[in-house]
Each structure stands twice: as C-alpha cells, then as structure tokens.
Amino acid sequence: MSTSRRPDGSAAPPALRGCRGIRDRLLRRPMAPALAVSLLSFAAFWAARHATAPSMIDLMVYRAEGRAVLDGHDLYAMRATYADLPATYPPFAALLFLPLTLPEVPVLRAAATVSGLVLLVALAHLSLRLLHRPLHVPRPAAALGVAAVAVWSEPVWTTLRYGQINLLVATLVLWDLTRRPGRRWAGVGIGIAAGIKLTPALFAVYLALHGLALHGPDRRKGPWNPWLRQAAVAAAAFLGTALLAALLLPHDSLRFWSGAVLRPDRVGRAELTDNQSLNGVAARLLHTGDPGGLWLGPALLATVLGLGAAVAAALAGRRGLPNAGAWSAAACAVTMLLISPISWSHHWVWCLPLTLLLVVEAQRRRSLRWSAGALLAALVFWSYVPWWVPRDPDAPRPPELHQNGAEILLSACYPLAGAVFLGVTAVVALRVLCGGESGHRPGGAAGTARTAGDAGAGGGAQAVAKE
C-alpha cells in the first residue's frame, strides 16, 4: 500500500492523508456533493423565504397581465395587486405571461420559485462558460456550487422573493454571448430579452460596435462579419417580437410605443433606495422625486465609458487579455443598469458573472489587491446594503428625500461599485492595448483556443482569424 509523502520524502500525518483522500475523491466524483450542497442551500433559502411570507408581487402583476390579454382588457390601463401596480413591459411580455393564468396562485408561486432556482444554476453555468472555468472539475458541478452561494445575494434573493424575471433575461443574454458569433441564430436570445424588457437592447449596440471596431467589414466576404451579423439578428429578433405583439395586440402595442414607453414614472418612484441607477442616485442626492435632465449628463458619460470599456476589452482580447469576453459582457451589463431610469436592486443579478470574473482574476493574478477587490464586490452584493437605510415605499414623502451624506452613499452602493468596475475594465484593457501589460496566453493548443474565444463577442469558442 502506497504512503502519502511530503516533498521532503517524509510520510504525511494520517489526518493530512485523510484530508487529501477526501479531496481526491471529491475531485473525482464532484457531482454528488455539489448537488447535495446546492439542495441544502436551496432548502434553507426556501425555508427562510417562507418565514418572511413573500407576496411575490411582481409575479402577480405578470399573471394579471396575462389575464388582461385573455379577457381583452386594456393592458396599460390595468392595475394589479394591493399596490395598484401597472403593466410596464412591452406587450410581447404579456403574451409570454399567458401560461401564468393557468395554475392556482399557490402552485404558481412554487413553480416560479423552482424555475428561478433552475435559471440561477443555468446563469451560473453560463457565467463559468464565459470564463472558461473551472479547469479541474465538471462545469455542472461548479455551477451548482456557485448557485448555492449566489442564491443568498441580495439581487437574487429579491428577484426570487418578488417573482421577477431578471434571471430569465440575464440567462437569455449570456446564452447568446457564449455561443459562436457565426452561428445562424446567434443574437436571437438578446433580441427576445430586449422584446421582454427593452434594456438588454444595449447588448445589440455593443455587438455592432464590437463588429465595427474589432474587425470592420471583410471585403472578401461582403459587408458583414460575425459580430455585425449577430447584432443584426438581435435587432431582427427584437423587431419580430414587436411585430408579433402588434399583430395580436394592436391596441396595446399602440398604447405602449406611443406613450407608455416614454413614462418611466409608471415603473415606480425614482428616489426609492431600491432604484440603483444613476437616476435614483441623482434623485436622492438632490432630495427630489424628479431630477429632470440633471442625471442625463452622468448617464451619457456612463454610456460612453461603459461601451468604450467593453469594446476596448474586446480589442485587448486579440492581444491576449484573458477573459476578455467576460470583461466586455459585464461592462455592458453594468452600463445598462446604470443608464436605465429605473434599475431596481433585483435587476443587478449580473453581480453573479461580475463577481465570478473578479474571483477568477484574483486567482489568476495571485494578487492580494485583486483578492481584496473580489471580496469587496461580494460584500457589496451579499450584505444587503440597500436595506440598511430608512425606507418606506408607501409613504407620501419617503425618507429617501431626507437622506444624510452617509445614507446617500449607502443607497448608491451598486452604482458606485458599477462605476468602479467600468473604470477597472477600461484600465485593464488599455494597459494591454498600450503594451503596459502583456496578455497571459495559456500554453498549448487548448490555451490558444481559449484565448481566441475570449476575443469573441461574448467569450464564445470561435477562434479569431488573423487579418
């Protein structure tokens, strides 16, 4: 029988040999323990959620939208739940909500929670795929472990508590970004996501800029390249959702596109702490429920910086920047959340791929500074900071209009973290582009393919052809 030995040749203590044996067994068969850990975490989440008696209020609004479509009522005159909430999404979303009218409410709530947990595992899997991780265990096992931790983050917890569709939207986008840009249907996921919630349309803009800046038209193959084609498919899919809704719901489509889409106040009060966008920060900073156009300047700056950082990361991917696709995708997502008039805290489920990216970078760089950055990001999104300040969404004049300096900073934690991330993305990309930091290409054919994939529209597996 072989004996485990230390580097100096001496035998390892029995306890250490036992720990190594357990570790080796877990690495050989990780699925069973990963599944057990995730089920235990999800069961604890379910118990904690049940103890708080959530209303799943957004799910009830979706159900009411489906019922309004079935009954032929005016979708954008509808009000639902005790909070008197209106429909705010494009009419295509209401068509998708039709199946929600079939089950009874208790069954619907349970099914929505289970579906949300499944989508969380899918989002974790796609985030790891975007990062080409893990290297030593099966990705499904790692995704289960990541989801077991992510379910306790504030954006994910709140998404599942309200019965929101954020996990579905993020999964559709990441599914698209992790495919080969040249695939026939690449872009459809982003187009459908934009048809549901509009804001993911920014990813189509990023793809178009990526295609123009990274490669430009290939005259030998015509005016298209895979990234411009993916952007065009996304735009076509989005238009398809609008046309389908216009065909089936002409009156509601006219109501939405001619007026409701231009009224962010239908979504909710801008000043509420839950609104983690630049518009919300401006409203709380100015102690007003309507900051007017004063937030448009910062929003424009964030758009330029965010999309510029995303495209710069893609360009740096061609020079060997690892995880370039993940940097680009996360930068675009953060930009989308910052510039939207209303980005509730649960919209920030993109904290999952963002935090995973920082963890992977800290591991790759073996840097204390990067480890501290990853830990700080986790603390921001897992510490429920937006809930620390006084809040009363039902008050005629909510306490957010009277916040002091410390409360304003706490209630701006997600936008501040997002702005810092965009700055870091720009610096990382520009250092590679300017030669200040060389890309770290993994050795071997597999490593070359991985780095080439990072240069894709979203970290897909397609190798970048040399010009």
Secondary structure as the mmCIF struct_conf table of DSSP 4:
data_model
#
loop_
_struct_conf.conf_type_id
_struct_conf.id
_struct_conf.beg_label_comp_id
_struct_conf.beg_label_asym_id
_struct_conf.beg_label_seq_id
_struct_conf.end_label_comp_id
_struct_conf.end_label_asym_id
_struct_conf.end_label_seq_id
STRN STRN1 ARG A 5 ARG A 5
TURN_TY1_P TURN_TY1_P1 PRO A 7 ASP A 8
BEND BEND1 GLY A 9 GLY A 9
HELX_LH_PP_P HELX_LH_PP_P1 SER A 10 SER A 10
STRN STRN2 ALA A 11 ALA A 11
HELX_LH_PP_P HELX_LH_PP_P2 ALA A 12 PRO A 13
HELX_RH_AL_P HELX_RH_AL_P1 PRO A 14 ARG A 28
BEND BEND2 ARG A 29 ARG A 29
HELX_RH_AL_P HELX_RH_AL_P2 MET A 31 ALA A 51
TURN_TY1_P TURN_TY1_P2 THR A 52 THR A 52
HELX_RH_AL_P HELX_RH_AL_P3 ILE A 57 ASP A 71
TURN_TY1_P TURN_TY1_P3 GLY A 72 GLY A 72
HELX_RH_3T_P HELX_RH_3T_P1 LEU A 75 ALA A 77
STRN STRN3 ALA A 80 ALA A 80
TURN_TY1_P TURN_TY1_P4 THR A 81 ASP A 84
STRN STRN4 LEU A 85 LEU A 85
HELX_LH_PP_P HELX_LH_PP_P3 PRO A 86 ALA A 87
BEND BEND3 TYR A 89 TYR A 89
HELX_RH_AL_P HELX_RH_AL_P4 PRO A 91 LEU A 96
TURN_TY1_P TURN_TY1_P5 PHE A 97 PHE A 97
HELX_RH_3T_P HELX_RH_3T_P2 LEU A 98 THR A 101
BEND BEND4 LEU A 102 PRO A 103
HELX_RH_AL_P HELX_RH_AL_P5 VAL A 105 LEU A 130
TURN_TY1_P TURN_TY1_P6 LEU A 131 HIS A 132
BEND BEND5 LEU A 135 VAL A 137
HELX_RH_AL_P HELX_RH_AL_P6 ARG A 139 ALA A 150
TURN_TY1_P TURN_TY1_P7 VAL A 151 TRP A 152
BEND BEND6 SER A 153 SER A 153
HELX_RH_AL_P HELX_RH_AL_P7 GLU A 154 TYR A 162
TURN_TY1_P TURN_TY1_P8 GLY A 163 GLY A 163
BEND BEND7 ILE A 165 ILE A 165
HELX_RH_AL_P HELX_RH_AL_P8 ASN A 166 LEU A 177
TURN_TY1_P TURN_TY1_P9 THR A 178 THR A 178
BEND BEND8 ARG A 179 ARG A 179
TURN_TY1_P TURN_TY1_P10 PRO A 181 GLY A 182
BEND BEND9 ARG A 183 ARG A 183
TURN_TY1_P TURN_TY1_P11 ARG A 184 GLY A 187
HELX_RH_AL_P HELX_RH_AL_P9 VAL A 188 LYS A 197
BEND BEND10 LEU A 198 LEU A 198
TURN_TY1_P TURN_TY1_P12 THR A 199 PRO A 200
HELX_RH_AL_P HELX_RH_AL_P10 ALA A 201 LEU A 214
TURN_TY1_P TURN_TY1_P13 HIS A 215 HIS A 215
STRN STRN5 ASP A 218 ASP A 218
TURN_TY1_P TURN_TY1_P14 ARG A 219 LYS A 221
STRN STRN6 GLY A 222 GLY A 222
BEND BEND11 PRO A 223 PRO A 223
HELX_RH_AL_P HELX_RH_AL_P11 PRO A 226 LEU A 248
HELX_RH_AL_P HELX_RH_AL_P12 PRO A 250 SER A 258
TURN_TY1_P TURN_TY1_P15 GLY A 259 GLY A 259
HELX_RH_3T_P HELX_RH_3T_P3 ALA A 260 LEU A 262
HELX_RH_3T_P HELX_RH_3T_P4 PRO A 264 ARG A 266
TURN_TY1_P TURN_TY1_P16 VAL A 267 VAL A 267
TURN_TY1_P TURN_TY1_P17 ALA A 270 GLU A 271
BEND BEND12 LEU A 272 LEU A 272
TURN_TY1_P TURN_TY1_P18 THR A 273 ASP A 274
STRN STRN7 ASN A 275 ASN A 275
BEND BEND13 SER A 277 SER A 277
HELX_RH_AL_P HELX_RH_AL_P13 LEU A 278 LEU A 285
TURN_TY1_P TURN_TY1_P19 LEU A 286 HIS A 287
BEND BEND14 GLY A 289 GLY A 289
HELX_RH_3T_P HELX_RH_3T_P5 GLY A 292 TRP A 295
HELX_RH_AL_P HELX_RH_AL_P14 LEU A 296 GLY A 317
TURN_TY1_P TURN_TY1_P20 ARG A 318 GLY A 320
TURN_TY1_P TURN_TY1_P21 PRO A 322 ASN A 323
HELX_RH_AL_P HELX_RH_AL_P15 ALA A 324 ILE A 339
BEND BEND15 SER A 340 PRO A 341
STRN STRN8 TRP A 344 TRP A 344
HELX_RH_3T_P HELX_RH_3T_P6 SER A 345 TRP A 350
HELX_RH_AL_P HELX_RH_AL_P16 CYS A 351 ARG A 365
TURN_TY1_P TURN_TY1_P22 ARG A 366 ARG A 366
HELX_RH_AL_P HELX_RH_AL_P17 LEU A 368 TRP A 382
TURN_TY1_P TURN_TY1_P23 SER A 383 TYR A 384
HELX_RH_3T_P HELX_RH_3T_P7 VAL A 385 TRP A 387
BEND BEND16 TRP A 388 VAL A 389
TURN_TY1_P TURN_TY1_P24 PRO A 393 ASP A 394
BEND BEND17 ALA A 395 ARG A 397
HELX_RH_3T_P HELX_RH_3T_P8 PRO A 399 HIS A 402
HELX_RH_AL_P HELX_RH_AL_P18 GLY A 405 LEU A 410
TURN_TY1_P TURN_TY1_P25 SER A 411 ALA A 412
HELX_RH_AL_P HELX_RH_AL_P19 CYS A 413 LEU A 433
TURN_TY1_P TURN_TY1_P26 CYS A 434 GLY A 435
BEND BEND18 GLY A 436 GLU A 437
HELX_LH_PP_P HELX_LH_PP_P4 ARG A 441 PRO A 442
BEND BEND19 GLY A 443 GLY A 443
HELX_RH_AL_P HELX_RH_AL_P20 GLY A 444 ASP A 454
TURN_TY1_P TURN_TY1_P27 ALA A 455 ALA A 455
BEND BEND20 GLY A 456 GLY A 459
BEND BEND21 ALA A 461 ALA A 461
HELX_LH_PP_P HELX_LH_PP_P5 GLN A 462 LYS A 466
#
